[in-house]
């Protein structure tokens, strides 16, 4: 088998097996379950970079900050992302290292706190639309709007939520470090939560900014910049479906870029769910001419072998 460099994106929700049990030990167990499915790929000698989501975990940090507001400072979003990169990276690297030891093999695993440059003129800054944090009553939302400068919207009768910009990732600042790790055989956990969003100033310095970057788009950028052989997005389903959840649903096995773009135009993929995954996969394939795969953790090895998942090809 040809050894590949693989970039794998896993969702923040995949680190929560039971929504009623979201403790740190429970999230470790979820990370360990995913790690078990990565061991075969690593035993085959593939090089690997892992990008994880952090949506629920950022929400937890913000909720704790809201509760503690009479006593402690609020936490800016760039710091929230950094916090989750460290905490979730620690859980993932420990789980993967333990799974490898138990399988009788060894690979180094390292988490990289990763900053990602976004364009200060990205249109999303004028139209924040990404919901984060918990639901609020109207009075609390108005207070945050006036006191903290939040953008808040009413969410389908369920309450008010904060919305923030979600700019396109442009450059991964720690790319050289990540590349060195991956090419040496170390598994790099990087660009967690899409990366810490920063803007580059005219003097070359960088400043963190209140925004969140889509994890799948950041993972796609990392895969392109690493010249990865394959980009895999791990999600809750083995394959992508047309007409998902209906009697007419149809599993997709191999999809060309042209077909994927037609399905996007036809509205087959939900904006907050499968759409960013398809867009991230298409961006990788367009830039590299290589294959992207969408599947679930138990089928990762089978997907690499071509026996499972949805494969997006040129």
N, C-alpha and C positions, 0 to 999 in steps of 0.2 A: 504493500500500500504506500502511495505517495504521502509523505508527511506535509501537512498543510499548516498555514497560519490562519487561524480562525478568530474572528471577533464575534462574541456572543452577547446579545442583549437579553437581560432577564428583568421582568417587571417587579416593581415594589410590592404590588399586591401578591405576587407569587411567594413572597417571604411571609405571608400571613395565611396559614391554612384554615384557621377558624376565626372569623371576624369577632367572635365573643372572647377570644383568647389571644391578645396581641402583646403579651409580655415579651421581654427580651429573650428569655429561654425558649419561648414558643417560636420566635422568629429564627433563633438559631436552629431549631429542629427543622424548620422549613428550608433553611439554607442547606442543612445537611442532606435533606432528601434530594434537593437539586444537585448537590455535590456528588451524590452516588451515581447520578446519570452522566456526570462529566468524567468520572474515573476511566471508563473504557476509552474515551477519546485521548486522554492523556497517556494511558498505557500504550496506545498505538503510536505515540510520539508526536502528536500534533502540538503546535505552539498555540497558546490561547490568551486572549485578552477578554475580560468580562466587564460589561457595562451594566449596572443595575439601576432600576428605578427607585424612587424614594417618596412618591406622592403621599401615601398614608403616613409615613414616618415624619415628613415635614409637617403634616397636619397635626401630629401628636405634639411636636415641639411648639408649634404656634398655640395650640390649645393650652398647654402648660403655661406658656408665657402670658396668655390672656387671664388665666386663673390667678397667676402670681402678680398681675400688674400692680396691685396696691403696694407690693413689697420689692419687686425687681424690675429691671429694664425689659423692654420688648427686644425680640431677636430679629435682626434684619434677615431678609431671605437668603442673601449670599452666605451668611453665617449658618443659617439652617441647612443649606445644601452641604457646606463644609462639615457640619456636625454629623450629618447622615453619611457622608462619604467615609468618615472615620469609623463610626459605630457599625454601619452595615458592612463596610469593607472588612472590619475586624471579624464580624460574624461569618462572612463568606470565606475569608481566607482560613480561619480556624476550622470551619466545617470541611472545607476542601482538603486541607492538610490532614485532618484526622481521617477522612474517608480514604485518602491515598495511603496513609500508614496502615490502616486496617486492611487495605487491599494488597499490602506487601510491596508497595512501590513508593517512590518519593519524588516530589517536584517542589521547588521553592514557589511560594505564593507571596505576593507583595501588593499592598494597596497604595495607590498614588493619589494624593490629594490634588485634584485636577481643576485648573481654571480654563474656561473656554471664552474666547473673545467673541462678542456680538457687536453688531453695528449700532452705534448710538442713534442712528437715524432709521433703525428698523421700524416699519409701519406699526408693529405691535405696541410700541411705546405710546402711540397716540390712540390705540384702541385695545386696552387690556381686556382679555377675554378668558383667561385660564383660571377657573375657580380653584381656590385653595382654602385650607382651614375648615373650621366647623361652621354650621349654620348659626345665624344670629337673629334676634328679634330686630325689628326696624329701628328701635331706639338705640340699641347697641351699635348697629351698623352706622347710623347717623353720627354717633359719637366718634367712631373710628374715622369716618370720612372727614369730620371737622378737626379732630385732634391729631390724627396720625397721617392724614392725607391719602387714605385708602380709597380705591375705586371699589364700590360695592354694587351688587345687583340683586334683584329678587329672583329666586330660583324656583320657578314652576310651583309656587304656592307652598314650598317647603321651608321658606325662610330666606334670609339674606346671606350672601356670601361675598367674601372678598374676591376680586378678580385682578390678575396681574398680567403684565406682558409676557409673551412666550416667543422671544426673538429667535431667528435662525442662527444656529451655531456656525461660526466662520473660521475659527482657528483654535487648535488645542495647544495650549502653551507648554505643557509638559510632554509634547509628542516625542522629543528625542529620548527622554528618560523612559517612556513607555516602550518605544521601539527597542532600546537597548535591553530592557528586561525581557521582552517577548522573544527577541531573536536569540537570547542566551538560554531560553528554555524555562524561564520563570513565568508563572502565570501572573499576569498583571490585572488587578482589579482597578479600573480607571474610569474617569469621566462619570462617576456615579451621579445619578439624578440628572444626567445631561450635562454635568459640569457646573462649577461655580461660575455664574455669569459675571463677566467683567467687560468694561469698555476700555479701549486703549486711547490714552490722551495724546495730544499733539507732541508732547515731549517724550513719548515712548513709555511713560508709566501707565499703570493700569489701576482702575478703581472698580470695586464690586458694585453691583447694581441690583435693585429690587426687581427680579424677574425669575422665571423658571424656563429652562431649556428642555425641549422634548427629548427624552432619553433615547428614543429610537433614531431620531435625526442625528444626535451627537454620536451614537454608536456607528451609524452609517458613515459619518465624517471620519471617525477614527479608523474604520475599516478601509476607507479610501486612502487616507494618508499613510496607513501602514502597508498599503498595497497587499491587503489580505487576500488569501486564496478563496476564502468563503466568508460570507456574512450571514449569521444565523440569528433570528429573532425567536426567542422562546416565549410562548404564550399559553393560554389555557386550553387551546384546541390543537389536535394533531395537524389539521389542515385548515386552510382558508376556505370559506364557503360563499357561494352566491345565494342570495335569498335566505340568509342564515336565520334559523329559528322558525322557518315556515315549512309546510309540507313539500314545497318545491325546492328545498335547499339542495345545492349541488356542490360536492367537494371539488376543489381545484388541485390538480397534481402538478402539472407543468404549465406555466403561464409566461408568455412573452411580454416584453415591455409594452408593446402596442396593445396587447389584450388587456394588460393591467390598467393602462391609461383609459381604455374604453370603459372598463368596469368602474373606474373612479368617476368618469363623467356620468355614468348611468346611476350613480349614487348607491352602489352596492355596499360600501364600507362606511361604518359609523365614524363620524369625525373624532369622537373621544375614545375610540377603541381600535378598530382594525385599520382605519384610513392612514394614520401616521406610520403604521408599520409597513403598509404597502408602499407609501411614498418614500420611506427610508430605504426599502429594498430596491425600488426602482432607481433611486439616485445612485446607489452603489453599482448596480448592474450597468447603468448608462455610462458611468465614469470609468469602469474597469473592464467591462465585457465579461466579467465573471459571474458566478451564480450566487444568488441570495436564497435563503431557505427560511420558511416560517413553520414552526412546529411546536410541540409541547415537550417538556423535559424528558419523559420516559422514552421518547422516540428520537432523541438527539443522534445517537449512534446509527440508527437505521436511516435517519434522514441524510447523514453524511454519506452513507453507502448508497443512497438513492432509492431506498425502499419505503420511505415515509415522508410526510410533510408536503408542503407546497413549495415548488421550486420556481423562482422567477429567473428567467434567462433572457439573453439579448433578443 
